[in-house]
Amino acid sequence: MIQCRRLAYAVLSTNRIDQQVRYYTDVLGLFPVEKTDRRAVMATRQGLECVVLEHTDGTPGLTGLSFEIDPNTSLEAAQKGLATDGVKSEIRNGKTTNVGRVVAFKDPKGTEIELFNAISFADADLEERGVGVLKLGHVAYNLPNVAELTTFYCDVLGFRKSDWRGDGAMFLRCGPDHHTVNFFRSDATKLHHIAFELKDFPELVRASDLLLRKDYPLDWGPARHTIGHNCAMYHENRDGIRVEFYAEMDQMKDEALGYYEPRPWHEDRPQRPKDWLGHNAPRNKWIPSAP
């Protein structure tokens, strides 16, 4: 089985490259590693490439995701594993120079997935700007076939179930973070949000003030979720992409132990993956009436 280890970058289509580059620079604190009139690669100050912007004449949205896999798995072995599971793929260059060669294919909902097993970082950027996000942490979708996507990501890409709410919501991890992708049942398939990690809760507060100064009002938060227990807040950028900033997410440091690193706000001792439906737990520990 392929073992995804980390979410690298999201590929987002946009019809306003320059405006979105300013947003990811001035608000999120990223910087452009590559930039043309039709394309831009944005990285954190530490040199992690996390957003690829590509021009479209259509509706903006998310078109692709990239995951780093076990470095001991060759791209040829990954391609063979995908073929065994009936997934057609190709080996080619990735969307960024620092990722290099990838195995590319589409998941059941049509999102292009790129897997790579080696990376070089972009040069670090010393200029302080924006929020200064640490990484792209997770991506969430609305879709009707939660079970099908869950099976694909677990059986083909090596994800694990972190928490779920009946058959209406699923949270999956591929590393120590509580979730890397999550799926919410809906009639239509569309991006729900992309999420970036900040270093701590005070940084969430600072980010809230910065967003308002930049005329990006919050549509929810800051608050603390129950599933994942991360503190979070949400806003929309000018492309209509919902963006979450979060901190203090649950982590499973040891898969063999099977429980999340203990925290004061946990409901259970120890806190293990579970179905939250029927536990009478609100979706959020703070502001439980939030959407």
Buried (B, 14 or more C-beta within 10 A) or exposed (E): EBBBBBBBBBBBBBEBBEEBBEBBBBBBBBBBBBBEEEEBBBBBBEBBBBBBBBBBEEEBBBBBBBBBBBEEBBBEBBBEBBEEEEBEBEBEEBBBEBBBBBBBBEBBBEBBBBBBBEBEEBEEBEEEBBBBBBBBBBBBBBBBBBEBBBEBBBEBBBBBBBBBBEEEBBBBBBBBBBBBBBBBBBEEBEBBBBBBBBEEBEBBBBBBEBBEEBEBEBEBBBBBBBBBBBBBBBBBBBBEBBBBBBBBBBBBEEEEEEBBBEEEEBEEEEBEBBEBEEEEBBBBBBBEEBE
